[in-house]
């Protein structure tokens, strides 16, 4: 085990050599000429996303299936009944996985009107020493409905374009160097009238604030061997006092013996406990350092169930809502935390939903932190797990939106579609609730996909039951019917109207003193860019005129930004404003209101001015009772980004006793042990 405090920006194991793709040199794959590229576009080549995709459940043995696959358009839904087996390299054309098939990086860049049905095919070999194991096939995300075959055997159909899923494929896998065929049929209706599904900002008719759709296998795919009984999922959280709870979900869903070991970075002690799977195990670790933006301390944890061992990590922090000087505030570790960050759409001109690389994805987060932001609002999109891992390491709070169905009011979900949407909401919470950086769940945004009766009234306590460790923003913006959740959140452009009992205009309602006053969106100031930095699409360029305000030049844009931030500062000082979300991190297609252009090549900000103005917001909040440790920082002895692999080793020793409980049963004492391990990590 290694002390994570010394390894900020610690990532994950590098990929094993890829044994699952067609020969790139012979495949015919090449990056398409898109409407705009980035500095990372040509760096991807044919070996994308080499990092271990699931940082909270790491196994030593695994094999990436990312790389060059084959793609073919399907003509309709009935093709699922006649899968095209055994065509090998004669199947369709080369496609990069992971990617959105509409993107330049995919190598196919299909037309938006031609993306509803698709076939994907690849081949892979399985190491012979995996023969006695179960073999798990893992998909990070496929948009939207995926039907999967292995060597001609149909496995399952999965619905949901944003959450990971796993199948055991061992009975039909061939070993001994033999090729295995993986075939995937994908149906993605996007924002069609017939299928109302979670789509967020995706549309087949991009315009202004709605963008190019993403279809297909847009997150990593990998296989791994596991014992017959294995760890299916881990739920892990801890509070500011060192009290933790872990639930180890087993593949057999029956109580099995579990061993948990946690390393205290400060003392070098390793705390161990035993309990049973498929129920909560409670534990206490003395003298922990709570996780917060300026000291994002993480602890390594290993979990063993029978012959299965996985490595994970955790941060200890307490999120709550309380009164400070008679004003309702968001609290982190017992202190009012003023949250300030950008609306983060997660779109890329070369990859659409899929960032060109982990390095590129981290670039955005590091850029935001350098300006002084301590939060990002992940807007109507769910990212790869590696995004949240990076936020955990950096100390960036995350406000996580649920992905809405289409914003078109005439396309509201029916009863069955609403049930599916709610099931995907639960999956999002369940699969991401162990990331300490996530501070708040957002259920609805601006009424998109929200039924007239206001389902948030029932959904808010449901989400609180699924995850009692976080705050809930039930309705961000407007269309609030029941005054539920922890936030009184309005959207107001360009100038904010935060924490005020009066709303001058627009659909937002006045501040509710019983909840947290929050500016869910504001800003949105625009500045046009040169054509080489714009999404080169005629309709997108025409929509630039819809920007809330357009400055004439960079100096004017920064001057106006300072004025708008000063309005927010005055509301922090005079009203009950507890944070805000500036629109936005980057331009996206026809929007030119980003801190950076869409290609990330032009920074509109005056960095020193923005750092000063953001610090002024924190200072104003401190004068109203906020804690002193709310600002993002690169301090605390942490390391900065480095793109090299290292081998790390550590020794943990000494003894410590405490107690732990598992389902109310007293477990054996936690005892410090000595261990030495060598782990290959990617920085």
C-alpha positions as CSV (number, residue, x, y, z in Angstrom):
1,X,0.0,0.0,0.0
2,X,1.2,3.6,-0.7
3,X,0.3,6.9,1.0
4,X,-1.9,8.7,-1.4
5,X,-1.2,12.1,0.1
6,X,2.2,12.1,-1.6
7,X,0.6,11.0,-4.9
8,X,-1.9,13.6,-6.0
9,X,-2.6,13.2,-9.7
10,X,-2.0,9.5,-9.1
11,X,-3.8,7.7,-11.8
12,X,-4.1,4.1,-12.5
13,X,-2.3,1.1,-13.9
14,X,-1.3,1.4,-17.5
15,X,-2.9,-1.0,-20.0
16,X,-1.4,-4.4,-20.7
17,X,-0.4,-4.8,-24.3
18,X,-3.5,-4.6,-26.4
19,X,-4.4,-8.0,-27.8
20,X,-7.8,-7.0,-29.0
21,X,-7.8,-5.1,-32.2
22,X,-7.2,-5.4,-35.9
23,X,-3.7,-4.5,-37.1
24,X,-3.8,-0.7,-37.2
25,X,-1.4,-0.6,-40.1
26,X,-3.6,-2.9,-42.2
27,X,-7.0,-1.7,-41.0
28,X,-7.4,1.4,-43.2
29,X,-8.2,3.5,-40.1
30,X,-7.4,7.2,-40.2
31,X,-8.6,10.3,-38.4
32,X,-11.2,12.1,-40.4
33,X,-11.0,15.8,-41.2
34,X,-13.5,17.3,-38.7
35,X,-14.9,20.8,-38.2
36,X,-12.2,21.5,-35.6
37,X,-9.4,19.6,-34.0
38,X,-7.3,19.9,-30.8
39,X,-3.6,19.6,-29.9
40,X,-4.3,16.0,-28.9
41,X,-6.1,14.9,-32.0
42,X,-3.0,13.5,-33.8
43,X,-1.5,12.1,-30.6
44,X,-4.2,9.5,-30.1
45,X,-3.0,7.4,-33.0
46,X,-4.4,3.8,-32.7
47,X,-3.8,3.2,-29.0
48,X,-6.5,5.2,-27.1
49,X,-7.2,5.4,-23.4
50,X,-4.5,3.1,-22.1
51,X,-5.3,3.8,-18.4
52,X,-7.2,1.3,-16.2
53,X,-10.8,2.4,-16.7
54,X,-12.2,1.6,-13.2
55,X,-10.0,3.3,-10.6
56,X,-12.2,2.4,-7.6
57,X,-12.0,-1.4,-8.3
58,X,-8.6,-2.2,-9.6
59,X,-7.4,-5.7,-10.4
60,X,-3.9,-6.6,-11.3
61,X,-4.8,-8.7,-14.3
62,X,-6.7,-7.2,-17.1
63,X,-6.7,-6.6,-20.8
64,X,-7.8,-3.6,-22.8
65,X,-10.0,-4.1,-25.8
66,X,-9.6,-0.5,-26.9
67,X,-8.2,0.1,-30.4
68,X,-9.2,-0.6,-33.9
69,X,-12.5,-2.4,-34.3
70,X,-14.8,-2.8,-37.4
71,X,-18.0,-0.8,-37.9
72,X,-21.0,-1.2,-40.2
73,X,-24.2,0.7,-40.5
74,X,-27.3,-1.4,-39.7
75,X,-30.5,-0.7,-41.7
76,X,-33.0,-1.1,-38.9
77,X,-34.0,-2.9,-35.7
78,X,-34.7,-6.2,-37.3
79,X,-31.0,-6.7,-38.1
80,X,-30.5,-7.7,-34.5
81,X,-32.1,-11.0,-35.5
82,X,-29.5,-11.8,-38.1
83,X,-26.1,-11.0,-36.7
84,X,-23.3,-11.0,-39.2
85,X,-20.9,-13.5,-37.6
86,X,-17.5,-14.6,-38.9
87,X,-16.7,-11.9,-41.4
88,X,-13.4,-10.9,-39.8
89,X,-11.6,-8.0,-41.5
90,X,-14.2,-8.0,-44.3
91,X,-16.7,-6.6,-41.9
92,X,-17.5,-3.0,-42.6
93,X,-14.8,-0.4,-42.0
94,X,-12.2,0.5,-39.3
95,X,-13.4,2.4,-36.3
96,X,-11.6,3.6,-33.2
97,X,-13.0,2.3,-29.9
98,X,-13.8,4.1,-27.7
99,X,-15.3,6.9,-29.7
100,X,-18.6,8.5,-30.9
101,X,-19.1,7.4,-34.4
102,X,-20.1,10.9,-35.3
103,X,-16.6,12.2,-34.3
104,X,-13.5,12.7,-36.4
105,X,-11.5,10.4,-34.1
106,X,-13.8,7.5,-34.7
107,X,-12.5,7.3,-38.3
108,X,-16.0,6.9,-39.7
109,X,-17.7,10.3,-38.8
110,X,-21.2,9.1,-39.7
111,X,-23.9,11.6,-40.7
112,X,-26.1,12.6,-37.8
113,X,-29.2,11.5,-39.7
114,X,-27.7,8.0,-40.2
115,X,-26.6,6.9,-36.8
116,X,-29.6,5.1,-35.3
117,X,-28.4,1.5,-35.8
118,X,-24.9,0.2,-35.9
119,X,-22.8,-2.9,-35.8
120,X,-19.4,-3.1,-34.0
121,X,-17.1,-6.1,-34.2
122,X,-13.6,-7.0,-32.9
123,X,-11.5,-10.0,-32.2
124,X,-9.4,-10.8,-29.1
125,X,-7.4,-13.6,-27.5
126,X,-7.5,-14.6,-23.9
127,X,-4.3,-15.6,-22.0
128,X,-4.2,-19.4,-21.4
129,X,-3.6,-18.9,-17.6
130,X,-7.1,-17.4,-17.3
131,X,-8.7,-20.7,-18.3
132,X,-9.8,-21.6,-14.8
133,X,-11.3,-18.2,-14.1
134,X,-14.5,-16.4,-14.8
135,X,-13.9,-13.8,-17.5
136,X,-15.7,-10.4,-17.2
137,X,-16.4,-8.2,-20.2
138,X,-16.6,-4.6,-19.1
139,X,-18.1,-1.7,-21.0
140,X,-17.6,1.9,-19.7
141,X,-20.6,3.3,-21.7
142,X,-22.5,2.5,-24.9
143,X,-25.1,5.0,-26.2
144,X,-27.8,3.8,-26.0
145,X,-29.0,0.2,-26.3
146,X,-26.4,-2.5,-26.8
147,X,-26.9,-6.2,-27.6
148,X,-23.8,-8.3,-27.3
149,X,-22.6,-11.7,-28.7
150,X,-19.4,-13.6,-27.9
151,X,-18.5,-16.3,-30.5
152,X,-22.0,-16.4,-31.8
153,X,-23.7,-16.6,-28.4
154,X,-26.0,-13.8,-27.5
155,X,-25.5,-12.5,-23.9
156,X,-27.6,-9.6,-23.0
157,X,-29.2,-6.3,-24.1
158,X,-28.2,-3.3,-22.0
159,X,-30.1,0.0,-21.9
160,X,-28.5,3.3,-20.8
161,X,-25.9,5.4,-22.5
162,X,-23.9,6.7,-19.5
163,X,-23.4,3.9,-17.0
164,X,-20.9,1.0,-17.1
165,X,-22.0,-2.6,-17.2
166,X,-20.3,-6.0,-17.0
167,X,-21.1,-9.6,-18.2
168,X,-19.4,-12.9,-17.4
169,X,-18.5,-14.5,-20.7
170,X,-16.3,-17.5,-19.6
171,X,-18.5,-20.3,-20.9
172,X,-18.1,-19.2,-24.5
173,X,-14.5,-17.9,-24.5
174,X,-11.8,-19.8,-26.4
175,X,-8.2,-20.0,-25.0
176,X,-4.9,-21.1,-26.3
177,X,-4.3,-18.1,-28.6
178,X,-7.5,-18.7,-30.5
179,X,-9.4,-15.6,-31.7
180,X,-12.7,-14.7,-30.0
181,X,-15.3,-12.6,-31.9
182,X,-17.1,-9.8,-30.0
183,X,-20.1,-8.4,-31.8
184,X,-22.2,-5.5,-30.6
185,X,-25.5,-4.1,-32.1
186,X,-26.3,-0.6,-31.0
187,X,-29.5,1.3,-31.2
188,X,-29.3,5.0,-30.4
189,X,-32.5,7.0,-31.1
190,X,-31.0,10.2,-29.6
191,X,-33.8,12.8,-29.4
192,X,-36.4,11.1,-31.6
193,X,-40.1,11.5,-30.8
194,X,-40.7,7.7,-30.5
195,X,-37.9,7.0,-28.0
196,X,-37.7,9.4,-25.1
197,X,-34.4,8.5,-23.4
198,X,-31.6,10.3,-21.4
199,X,-29.8,12.4,-24.0
200,X,-28.7,15.7,-22.3
201,X,-27.5,18.2,-24.9
202,X,-27.3,15.6,-27.7
203,X,-29.5,16.1,-30.8
204,X,-29.5,15.1,-34.5
205,X,-30.3,18.7,-35.3
206,X,-27.6,20.7,-33.5
207,X,-28.5,24.4,-32.8
208,X,-27.1,26.9,-30.3
209,X,-27.1,25.2,-26.9
210,X,-27.8,21.7,-28.2
211,X,-24.9,19.8,-29.8
212,X,-23.8,16.9,-32.0
213,X,-25.0,13.5,-30.9
214,X,-22.8,10.7,-29.7
215,X,-23.6,7.1,-30.7
216,X,-21.8,3.8,-30.1
217,X,-19.1,2.6,-27.7
218,X,-17.8,5.9,-26.3
219,X,-16.0,4.6,-23.2
220,X,-13.4,2.0,-22.7
221,X,-13.9,-1.8,-23.1
222,X,-11.8,-4.4,-21.2
223,X,-11.7,-7.9,-19.9
224,X,-10.4,-9.3,-16.7
225,X,-10.2,-12.7,-15.0
226,X,-11.9,-13.3,-11.6
227,X,-12.6,-16.2,-9.3
228,X,-15.9,-18.0,-9.4
229,X,-17.0,-15.9,-6.5
230,X,-15.8,-12.3,-6.9
231,X,-16.3,-8.7,-5.9
232,X,-19.0,-7.2,-8.0
233,X,-19.1,-3.6,-6.6
234,X,-17.7,-1.7,-3.6
235,X,-19.6,1.2,-1.9
236,X,-17.2,3.1,0.4
237,X,-17.5,6.4,2.3
238,X,-16.1,8.1,5.4
239,X,-16.8,11.1,7.5
240,X,-14.6,13.9,8.9
241,X,-14.3,12.0,12.2
242,X,-12.8,8.9,10.6
243,X,-15.9,6.8,10.7
244,X,-16.3,4.8,7.5
245,X,-18.7,2.3,6.0
246,X,-18.0,-0.2,3.3
247,X,-20.4,-2.5,1.5
248,X,-18.8,-5.2,-0.6
249,X,-21.3,-6.6,-3.1
250,X,-20.4,-10.2,-4.1
251,X,-21.3,-11.9,-7.4
252,X,-23.3,-14.5,-5.4
253,X,-25.3,-11.9,-3.4
254,X,-24.8,-13.9,-0.2
255,X,-22.6,-13.2,2.8
256,X,-19.0,-14.2,2.3
257,X,-16.0,-13.4,4.4
258,X,-14.3,-10.1,3.5
259,X,-11.0,-8.6,4.5
260,X,-10.4,-4.9,4.3
261,X,-7.1,-3.1,4.8
262,X,-6.6,0.7,4.9
263,X,-3.3,2.6,5.0
264,X,-2.9,5.7,7.1
265,X,-0.4,7.8,5.2
266,X,0.6,9.9,8.2
267,X,1.5,7.1,10.6
268,X,2.3,4.4,8.1
269,X,-0.1,2.0,9.9
270,X,-2.2,-0.4,8.0
271,X,-5.6,-1.1,9.6
272,X,-7.3,-4.4,8.9
273,X,-10.7,-5.7,9.6
274,X,-12.9,-8.7,8.6
275,X,-16.6,-8.8,8.0
276,X,-19.2,-10.2,5.7
277,X,-20.1,-9.2,2.1
278,X,-23.4,-7.8,0.9
279,X,-24.1,-5.7,4.0
280,X,-22.5,-2.6,5.5
281,X,-19.2,-2.9,7.5
282,X,-18.5,0.0,9.9
283,X,-15.0,1.1,10.9
284,X,-13.1,3.9,12.5
285,X,-9.7,5.2,11.6
286,X,-8.1,7.5,14.2
287,X,-6.4,10.8,13.3
288,X,-7.5,11.0,9.6
289,X,-7.0,14.1,7.5
290,X,-10.4,15.1,6.1
291,X,-10.7,15.5,2.3
292,X,-11.2,19.1,1.2
293,X,-10.3,21.3,-1.8
294,X,-7.0,22.5,-0.4
295,X,-6.0,19.2,1.1
296,X,-7.6,16.4,-0.9
297,X,-6.2,13.5,1.2
298,X,-7.0,10.0,-0.1
299,X,-6.3,6.6,1.5
300,X,-5.5,3.4,-0.2
301,X,-7.8,0.5,0.6
302,X,-7.5,-3.1,-0.4
303,X,-10.5,-5.5,-0.3
304,X,-10.2,-9.3,-0.4
305,X,-13.1,-11.8,-0.9
306,X,-11.9,-15.3,-1.1
307,X,-9.4,-15.4,-4.0
308,X,-10.5,-12.0,-5.4
309,X,-8.5,-8.9,-4.4
310,X,-9.2,-5.4,-5.6
311,X,-7.6,-2.1,-4.7
312,X,-9.6,1.0,-4.2
313,X,-9.3,4.3,-2.2
314,X,-11.4,6.7,-0.1
315,X,-11.5,10.2,1.2
316,X,-13.0,11.1,4.6
317,X,-15.3,14.1,4.5
318,X,-18.7,15.2,5.8
319,X,-21.2,17.0,3.6
320,X,-24.2,18.6,5.2
321,X,-26.6,21.6,5.3
322,X,-26.7,23.9,8.3
323,X,-27.3,27.4,9.6
324,X,-24.3,29.8,9.8
325,X,-25.3,33.2,11.3
326,X,-28.9,32.3,10.6
327,X,-28.3,31.6,6.9
328,X,-28.7,28.1,5.4
329,X,-25.4,27.0,4.0
330,X,-23.7,24.0,2.4
331,X,-21.2,22.5,4.8
332,X,-18.0,20.6,4.2
333,X,-16.4,19.1,7.3
334,X,-18.4,21.3,9.6
335,X,-17.6,24.5,7.8
336,X,-19.5,26.6,5.3
337,X,-18.0,26.0,1.9
338,X,-18.5,28.5,-0.9
339,X,-18.6,26.5,-4.1
340,X,-17.6,28.3,-7.3
341,X,-16.9,26.7,-10.6
342,X,-17.8,26.5,-14.3
343,X,-20.6,24.7,-16.1
344,X,-18.6,21.8,-17.6
345,X,-20.2,20.3,-20.7
346,X,-17.6,17.7,-21.4
347,X,-17.7,18.1,-25.2
348,X,-14.7,17.9,-27.5
349,X,-14.5,19.0,-31.2
350,X,-12.5,15.8,-32.2
351,X,-14.2,13.3,-29.9
352,X,-17.6,14.8,-29.1
353,X,-18.4,13.0,-25.9
354,X,-15.0,11.1,-25.7
355,X,-12.0,13.2,-24.8
356,X,-9.1,12.5,-27.1
357,X,-7.0,11.2,-24.1
358,X,-6.8,11.2,-20.3
359,X,-4.1,13.9,-20.6
360,X,-6.6,16.1,-22.5
361,X,-9.3,15.5,-20.0
362,X,-7.0,16.4,-17.1
363,X,-5.9,19.6,-19.0
364,X,-9.3,21.1,-18.5
365,X,-9.4,20.3,-14.8
366,X,-5.9,21.6,-14.1
367,X,-6.7,24.8,-16.0
368,X,-9.7,25.4,-13.9
369,X,-7.9,24.8,-10.7
370,X,-5.1,27.2,-11.6
371,X,-7.7,30.0,-12.0
372,X,-8.9,29.3,-8.5
373,X,-12.2,27.4,-9.1
374,X,-12.9,24.8,-6.4
375,X,-15.8,23.1,-8.2
376,X,-17.1,21.9,-11.5
377,X,-20.7,21.4,-12.4
378,X,-20.8,18.3,-14.7
379,X,-23.6,19.4,-16.9
380,X,-26.1,16.8,-18.1
381,X,-23.4,14.3,-18.9
382,X,-21.8,11.5,-16.9
383,X,-18.0,11.1,-17.5
384,X,-15.6,8.1,-17.4
385,X,-14.7,7.1,-13.8
386,X,-11.2,8.5,-14.5
387,X,-12.7,12.0,-14.6
388,X,-14.0,11.7,-11.0
389,X,-10.7,10.1,-9.9
390,X,-8.9,13.2,-11.2
391,X,-11.3,15.5,-9.3
392,X,-10.7,13.4,-6.1
393,X,-7.0,13.9,-6.5
394,X,-7.1,17.6,-7.4
395,X,-9.6,18.5,-4.8
396,X,-12.3,19.8,-7.2
397,X,-15.8,19.5,-5.8
398,X,-18.3,18.1,-8.4
399,X,-21.9,19.0,-8.8
400,X,-23.2,16.0,-10.8
401,X,-26.3,16.4,-13.0
402,X,-28.5,13.5,-14.0
403,X,-28.8,13.3,-17.8
404,X,-32.1,14.7,-18.8
405,X,-34.4,13.4,-21.6
406,X,-34.9,15.9,-24.4
407,X,-35.6,19.5,-23.5
408,X,-38.4,19.6,-26.1
409,X,-41.6,20.0,-24.1
410,X,-43.7,18.1,-26.6
411,X,-41.6,14.9,-25.9
412,X,-42.2,14.2,-22.2
413,X,-41.5,10.6,-21.0
414,X,-44.5,8.2,-20.7
415,X,-44.8,6.0,-17.7
416,X,-42.5,3.3,-19.0
417,X,-39.9,5.8,-20.2
418,X,-40.0,7.6,-16.8
419,X,-39.3,4.3,-15.0
420,X,-36.3,3.7,-17.3
421,X,-35.0,7.2,-16.6
422,X,-35.4,6.7,-12.9
423,X,-33.6,3.4,-13.1
424,X,-30.7,5.1,-14.8
425,X,-30.7,7.8,-12.1
426,X,-30.3,5.1,-9.5
427,X,-27.4,3.5,-11.5
428,X,-25.7,6.9,-11.7
429,X,-25.9,7.3,-8.0
430,X,-24.9,3.7,-7.1
431,X,-21.9,3.6,-9.5
432,X,-20.5,7.0,-8.5
433,X,-21.3,7.5,-4.8
434,X,-17.9,6.3,-3.6
435,X,-16.1,9.3,-5.3
436,X,-15.4,11.8,-2.5
437,X,-15.3,14.8,-4.8
438,X,-19.0,14.5,-5.8
439,X,-20.7,17.0,-3.5
440,X,-24.3,17.3,-4.9
441,X,-26.7,15.3,-7.2
442,X,-28.8,17.4,-9.5
443,X,-32.1,15.7,-10.5
444,X,-33.6,18.1,-13.0
445,X,-32.3,21.0,-15.0
446,X,-34.6,23.8,-16.2
447,X,-37.5,21.5,-16.4
448,X,-36.0,19.3,-19.2
449,X,-37.9,16.0,-19.2
450,X,-39.6,17.0,-16.0
451,X,-43.2,15.9,-15.8
452,X,-45.9,18.4,-14.9
453,X,-46.7,16.9,-11.6
454,X,-43.1,17.4,-10.4
455,X,-41.6,13.9,-9.8
456,X,-38.8,15.5,-7.8
457,X,-41.1,15.4,-4.7
458,X,-40.8,11.6,-4.6
459,X,-37.4,11.4,-6.2
460,X,-35.6,13.7,-3.8
461,X,-36.1,11.4,-0.7
462,X,-35.4,8.4,-2.9
463,X,-32.0,9.8,-3.9
464,X,-31.3,10.7,-0.3
465,X,-32.0,7.1,0.7
466,X,-29.7,5.8,-2.0
467,X,-26.9,8.2,-0.9
468,X,-27.4,9.9,2.4
469,X,-23.8,11.4,2.3
470,X,-24.5,14.2,-0.2
471,X,-26.8,17.2,-0.9
472,X,-29.5,17.1,-3.5
473,X,-30.3,19.9,-5.9
474,X,-33.7,18.7,-7.0
475,X,-34.5,21.4,-9.6
476,X,-31.7,23.6,-11.0
477,X,-32.9,26.7,-12.7
478,X,-36.7,26.8,-12.7
479,X,-39.9,24.7,-12.9
480,X,-39.8,24.2,-9.2
481,X,-43.1,22.9,-7.9
482,X,-42.6,21.5,-4.4
483,X,-39.6,23.3,-2.8
484,X,-37.8,20.1,-2.1
485,X,-34.1,19.3,-1.9
486,X,-31.2,21.3,-0.3
487,X,-30.9,24.1,-2.8
488,X,-32.8,27.2,-3.8
489,X,-31.2,27.4,-7.2
490,X,-31.9,29.8,-10.0
491,X,-30.3,30.6,-13.4
492,X,-29.9,34.2,-14.4
493,X,-28.0,35.5,-17.4
494,X,-25.7,37.3,-17.7
495,X,-25.7,38.9,-14.2
496,X,-26.6,36.7,-11.2
497,X,-29.5,37.0,-8.8
498,X,-28.3,34.8,-6.0
499,X,-29.8,34.4,-2.5
500,X,-32.2,37.3,-3.0
501,X,-35.8,37.4,-2.0
502,X,-36.5,39.4,-5.1
503,X,-36.3,38.1,-8.7
504,X,-36.4,40.9,-11.2
505,X,-37.2,38.9,-14.3
506,X,-37.2,35.4,-15.9
507,X,-38.7,32.2,-14.8
508,X,-36.7,31.7,-11.6
509,X,-38.4,32.0,-8.2
510,X,-37.2,34.0,-5.2
511,X,-34.8,32.6,-2.8
512,X,-36.2,30.2,-0.2
513,X,-34.5,30.9,3.2
514,X,-35.0,27.3,4.4
515,X,-32.6,26.1,1.7
516,X,-29.2,27.0,0.3
517,X,-29.1,30.1,-2.0
518,X,-27.2,29.1,-5.1
519,X,-26.6,30.6,-8.5
520,X,-27.0,27.4,-10.7
521,X,-25.9,29.3,-13.8
522,X,-24.9,32.8,-14.8
523,X,-22.3,34.6,-16.9
524,X,-22.3,33.2,-20.4
525,X,-20.4,36.2,-21.8
526,X,-19.3,35.7,-25.4
527,X,-16.3,36.6,-27.5
528,X,-16.0,35.6,-31.1
529,X,-12.9,33.7,-32.3
530,X,-11.0,33.4,-35.5
531,X,-12.3,30.7,-37.8
532,X,-9.3,28.4,-37.0
533,X,-10.6,28.2,-33.5
534,X,-14.3,27.9,-34.3
535,X,-16.5,24.9,-35.0
536,X,-16.5,25.3,-38.7
537,X,-20.2,24.7,-39.3
538,X,-22.4,27.3,-41.0
539,X,-25.4,26.8,-38.7
540,X,-23.2,26.9,-35.6
541,X,-21.5,30.1,-36.8
542,X,-24.9,31.8,-37.5
543,X,-26.0,30.9,-33.9
544,X,-23.2,32.9,-32.4
545,X,-25.5,35.9,-32.5
546,X,-27.7,34.2,-29.9
547,X,-25.0,34.7,-27.2
548,X,-26.3,36.6,-24.2
549,X,-23.6,39.3,-24.6
550,X,-20.8,39.5,-27.1
551,X,-17.7,41.5,-26.3
552,X,-15.6,43.3,-29.0
553,X,-12.2,42.1,-27.8
554,X,-10.5,40.2,-25.1
555,X,-10.0,43.3,-22.9
556,X,-13.7,44.1,-23.1
557,X,-14.6,40.5,-22.3
558,X,-12.4,40.4,-19.2
559,X,-13.7,43.9,-18.1
560,X,-17.3,42.7,-18.4
561,X,-16.5,39.4,-16.7
562,X,-15.1,41.4,-13.7
563,X,-18.3,43.4,-13.5
564,X,-20.5,40.3,-13.5
565,X,-18.3,38.6,-10.9
566,X,-18.5,41.8,-8.8
567,X,-22.3,41.5,-8.8
568,X,-22.0,38.0,-7.5
569,X,-19.6,39.2,-4.8
570,X,-22.0,41.9,-3.7
571,X,-24.7,39.2,-3.4
572,X,-22.4,37.1,-1.3
573,X,-21.9,40.1,0.9
574,X,-25.4,41.3,1.1
575,X,-27.7,38.3,0.5
576,X,-27.7,34.6,1.2
577,X,-25.6,33.5,-1.8
578,X,-23.6,30.3,-1.1
579,X,-22.0,29.7,-4.5
580,X,-22.3,29.9,-8.2
581,X,-21.7,28.3,-11.6
582,X,-20.1,30.3,-14.4
583,X,-21.0,29.5,-17.9
584,X,-18.7,27.9,-19.1
585,X,-15.4,26.0,-19.3
586,X,-15.0,26.0,-23.1
587,X,-17.0,27.0,-26.2
588,X,-19.1,24.3,-27.6
589,X,-20.0,24.3,-31.3
590,X,-22.1,27.4,-31.8
591,X,-21.5,28.8,-28.3
592,X,-18.5,31.2,-27.9
593,X,-18.9,31.9,-24.2
594,X,-16.2,29.7,-22.8
595,X,-13.2,30.6,-20.7
596,X,-11.3,28.8,-23.6
597,X,-12.2,28.2,-27.2
598,X,-13.6,24.9,-28.2
599,X,-10.2,23.6,-29.3
600,X,-8.6,24.7,-26.0
601,X,-6.0,26.7,-27.9
602,X,-7.1,30.2,-26.9
603,X,-7.5,31.3,-23.3
604,X,-9.9,34.3,-23.1
605,X,-9.1,35.0,-19.4
606,X,-6.7,37.4,-17.9
607,X,-5.5,34.8,-15.4
608,X,-4.3,37.2,-12.7
609,X,-7.5,39.1,-12.9
610,X,-9.6,36.0,-12.6
611,X,-7.6,34.6,-9.8
612,X,-8.0,37.9,-7.9
613,X,-11.7,38.1,-8.6
614,X,-12.4,34.5,-7.6
615,X,-10.3,34.9,-4.4
616,X,-12.5,38.0,-3.7
617,X,-15.5,35.8,-3.8
618,X,-14.0,33.4,-1.3
619,X,-13.0,36.3,1.0
620,X,-16.5,37.7,0.9
621,X,-17.8,34.3,1.8
622,X,-15.3,34.0,4.7
623,X,-16.6,37.4,6.0
624,X,-20.0,35.7,6.2
625,X,-18.8,32.7,8.1
626,X,-17.2,30.4,5.4
627,X,-14.3,28.2,6.4
628,X,-10.7,29.1,5.6
629,X,-10.0,26.0,3.5
630,X,-12.4,26.4,0.6
631,X,-10.1,27.4,-2.2
632,X,-8.5,25.1,-4.7
633,X,-4.8,24.9,-4.4
634,X,-1.8,23.0,-5.9
635,X,-0.1,23.1,-2.5
636,X,0.1,20.6,0.3
637,X,3.3,19.1,-1.0
638,X,1.5,17.5,-4.0
639,X,2.9,16.6,-7.3
640,X,2.0,18.2,-10.6
641,X,1.1,16.4,-13.8
642,X,3.7,14.2,-15.3
643,X,3.0,11.8,-18.1
644,X,5.5,9.1,-17.1
645,X,5.0,5.7,-15.6
646,X,6.7,5.0,-12.3
647,X,7.1,2.1,-9.9
648,X,6.2,3.0,-6.3
649,X,6.9,1.1,-3.2
650,X,6.1,1.7,0.4
651,X,6.5,0.1,3.8
652,X,3.8,0.3,6.5
653,X,4.5,-0.8,10.0
654,X,3.7,-0.6,13.7
655,X,0.5,-1.6,15.6
656,X,-2.8,0.1,16.4
657,X,-5.9,-1.3,17.9
658,X,-9.5,-0.3,17.4
659,X,-12.8,-2.0,16.7
660,X,-15.0,-2.4,13.7
661,X,-18.5,-3.8,13.3
662,X,-20.0,-5.7,10.4
663,X,-23.8,-5.8,10.3
664,X,-23.8,-5.3,14.1
665,X,-21.4,-8.1,14.7
666,X,-18.2,-7.3,16.4
667,X,-15.3,-8.0,14.1
668,X,-11.7,-8.8,15.2
669,X,-9.5,-5.9,16.2
670,X,-7.9,-3.7,13.6
671,X,-4.2,-4.4,13.9
672,X,-1.3,-2.6,12.2
673,X,0.7,-4.9,10.0
674,X,3.9,-4.6,8.0
675,X,3.6,-4.8,4.2
676,X,5.9,-4.0,1.3
677,X,4.5,-3.8,-2.2
678,X,5.6,-2.7,-5.6
679,X,2.9,-1.2,-7.8
680,X,3.2,0.3,-11.2
681,X,1.4,3.6,-11.4
682,X,0.8,6.1,-14.1
683,X,1.2,9.8,-13.2
